[in-house]
Amino acid sequence: MVGKITLFNAFMSAVSAGTIIWDGRFNETSSADLEKWSFSNPVGSYQYYIHGTGAVTDYVNVDSTYKNPADTGSKQGVKITIDETAKWNGQSMLRTELIPQTSAAINKGKVFYHFSIKTSTDNVPLSTNEHQIAFFESHFTELKYGGQGDNPTHLHWYVSGASKWDVELVADEWHNIAYEIDFDAGSVSLWHSTGSDALTSTAGPVTTSTSSNGADWHLGVLRLPGSNDGTGAEDWYFSGVYVESGDLTTSVNSAGGSVDTAEPGTSSVVVAPSSTAVAPSSTAVTPSSTAVAISTTAAAVVETPVPSSTAAAVVETPVPSSTAAAVETPVTSAIPIATSAPIASSTFVTSIKPATSSTPVAAPVATPTASAGAGSNALPGTFTLNEFISWLQGVN
Ligand SMILES: *[C@@H]1O[C@H](CO)[C@@H](O)[C@H](O)[C@H]1NC(C)=O
């Protein structure tokens, strides 16, 4: 039992999971849904009022191909478009922006604003014009692209008018961003990664005047007029948009992130089937004190301490590398389970809900796969903890 708790704790400490307090992931949202929003009918996750005179599909489109594929927690991403018609309220700027529709405390305490952003080879943004991206009204934290400053072809992180960090913007490379905002301390920091990599602390903290009324964060883009503006559209893609409190989730895979909606008293384990085959594992979790292998990607999200044993705990493992044996971080355990079982890898998203001290908890292991090939005894997509334990015993 001690061994199981040790292993369970190892898994708990190998994940990051805060609480999503506003969820702007585009799972089921359509462009038409966004258009249903108005100040008198504040439906959905976003306020949609800063846009041009065209149809919503001229400016906002959602699709599964518009998201960072590393994020299985978002079904779709959004393509935000500006063109010469995208003028709002008589202004000369081109703007298409979505604003969180929520009464949650996204403007208090310490919170993380998550999103991924990229551009494509189509409708490439004009680097001669300044773009303000994912900004607050008072511009205490935002991204910028283009214009008169240094490195106009780079994506910059700005704090209250000053660039603090920048990176080259390459077509179709996802940049994963979290703004760490401490509204109490008055400071901001930047977390960043590319592709499927876990977020790392990249810049800050910078002391600044952090302020927001909770409805002034603009997901989208505002382009200032330049001296020689061409016509034509520009596209910016966003996905994995949410605001988190508590501990930062560094994994780009937001699946399983909604800790606050966990039902106490349930005990279910959910495995998102992988895109690659279920394969027999070559790595065994062995009796006694041999090391339990955790893949590099799992180890890469070690951030948060162990939640209390009575808390609803969500284990979120990111996508392990599709080929085997990326075993780098051994975690000592004495768990008396030996398995050479087929375990779905690649995308192994596991939720373990209330762990009480009297309940035996077998933490599933995302085992690197040695070869492709069908497992003989695959688990269904959803199963209870008891079913998992039976399955584990059955395949030994
Ligand atoms: C989006 O999907 C994820 C994963 O299925 C889920 O946890 C989350 O609650 C969904 N969010 C919305 C806004 O539908």
The ligand as a MOL file (V3000), in Angstrom:
LIG
                    3D

  0  0  0     0  0            999 V3000
M  V30 BEGIN CTAB
M  V30 COUNTS 14 14 0 0 0
M  V30 BEGIN ATOM
M  V30 1 C -13.4260 21.4930 -24.1100 0
M  V30 2 O -13.0440 20.1500 -24.0970 0
M  V30 3 C -12.2920 19.7840 -22.9570 0
M  V30 4 C -11.7880 18.3720 -23.1570 0
M  V30 5 O -12.8120 17.5190 -23.5730 0
M  V30 6 C -13.1690 19.9290 -21.7370 0
M  V30 7 O -12.4480 19.5780 -20.5810 0
M  V30 8 C -13.6340 21.3590 -21.6370 0
M  V30 9 O -14.5390 21.5060 -20.5750 0
M  V30 10 C -14.3120 21.8080 -22.9250 0
M  V30 11 N -14.5720 23.2220 -22.8710 0
M  V30 12 C -15.5940 23.7860 -23.4530 0
M  V30 13 C -15.6960 25.2650 -23.3280 0
M  V30 14 O -16.4330 23.1500 -24.0790 0
M  V30 END ATOM
M  V30 BEGIN BOND
M  V30 1 1 1 2
M  V30 2 1 1 10
M  V30 3 1 2 3
M  V30 4 1 3 4
M  V30 5 1 3 6
M  V30 6 1 4 5
M  V30 7 1 6 7
M  V30 8 1 6 8
M  V30 9 1 8 9
M  V30 10 1 8 10
M  V30 11 1 10 11
M  V30 12 1 11 12
M  V30 13 1 12 13
M  V30 14 2 12 14
M  V30 END BOND
M  V30 END CTAB
M  END
